[in-house]
Amino acid sequence: MLITNNTNSASPITVLLAEDDVDDQELLKEAFTAIDPAIQLHSFSSGKKFVDRLDSLDTIPRLIILDYNIPEMNGAEILEYINQNEQYSSVIKIVWSTSNSPLYKNSCLALGAHAYFVKPSTLSHLQEMAKKMLSYIS
């Protein structure tokens, strides 16, 4: 399988989201679409579904967003899995969670996450967070 990185600015940005909360999936999708309607956000409701899909991709995503407390494999476990494959080393990886635990944050950052965000409680803060997430790939 040939895997390419869609870093060409003319290509749509592909984002993979591991998030079991459907409302959070939809809100983040709306926030990204408001910033750039061409962003392709693919959501997965469990860590296992996420890694299964990651392994079958033809194109490497530009951004991976992981909910820390997702079923089957948490965000840290997904990061450990991703780290086993060199082809994902250049992908921006962000963890977001309802928890502001320093232990979770430090663990994820040590495993290669570029950032750890606490999920915001308002739509305006979510839109600001989406912009910050996308700024990592600009």
N, C-alpha and C positions, 0 to 999 in steps of 0.2 A: 504494500500500500504506500503510495507516494503521499507524503504529508508536506504541505506548504504552509508558510506563515503569511497570513494576509496583512502584511504591513504596508502595502500600497495604499496611500491615502485615498485613492479613488475607490478602493474596495470598501464595502460596508464593514463596520466593526462587528465582530462576532464576540459575544459575551456569553459565558456559561455560568449559570446560577444554580447552586445547590441550596435549596430552600424548601422546607416542608410546609410553610404557612402560605396558603394560596393568596391571602390578602397582601402579604409582603411581596410575593412574586408580582402581582398585578400593579401594586403601587410603584415598585422599582421600575417595572416595564414602562409605566406611564411617565415616570420621571425621566428615564433615558429617551423615550420617544419625543418628549417635549424639547430635549436638548438636540437630538439628531434622529429624525424619523427613520433613517436608514440603518440604525443599530439593530442588529439581530440578536435578541436575547432568547436563550434556550434555558428553560427551567427544569429542574429535576427534584423530585420530592424526597429522595433518600440519597445517602452517600453512596450506596451500592449502585443505584441507577446512574448516578453521576459518573462514577469511574467506569462503569460498563460503556457508557456513551462516549466518554473521553477516549477510550481505547479504540473506538470504531470510527473516529473522525478522519475525514480526508484533509481537513484544514485545521491548523492549530489556532485556537482562539486568541484574541488579543488580551482578554481580561477574564479572569476566573474569580467569582465571588462565592464565598462559602459561608453558610450559616454555621456557627460553631456547634450548636445543639441540634444537628440534623440526625434523624434516625439512621441506624445501621453502621454508619461510619461518621464520627464527628469531624468538624473542620480540621482539627489537628491531625487526625488519622488520614484524612484525604490529602493533606499537605505531605505527610510522610510517603504516601503512595505516589503522588506526583513527583516527588524528589527522586524516585527510583528511575525515572525516565528523563534522560538528558534533553530530549526534544522539547520539553516544557520549561526548561531553565529560563528562557527569555520571556515567558508569559508572566504578566502582572497578576499576582495572586493577592486577593483581599479577603479578610474574614470580617463578617459582621455578626453581631449577636445582641441579644437583650441584656446580656451580662457584661458588666464592666470589671470583671475579675482580673486583677493584675496577673494572676497565674495563667489564665487563659490567654491573655494578650501576650505575655512574655513567651509562652510556649509557642504560639503561632508565629510570632516574629522570629524566634530562634529557628523555626522550621522553614523560613523563607517567605513568609507573608510580607508583602510590601507595606501593609497597613492593617490595623484592627480598628473597626468602627463600632460604636454602640448604636444600635438602631434608634433612630429619632422618633419622637412622639408626635411630630407635626409634619404635615405635607411640605411646608416650606423648608423645614430642616432636611427632609428627605431629598428634596430637589437640590439643595446645597451639597448634600453628601454625594449625590449622583454626579454632580459636576466635579467634586474632588476625586471621586473614583476614576472618572474619565480622564482627569488631568494626568494621571500616572502613565497613560498611553499616548499622550500628545507629544 
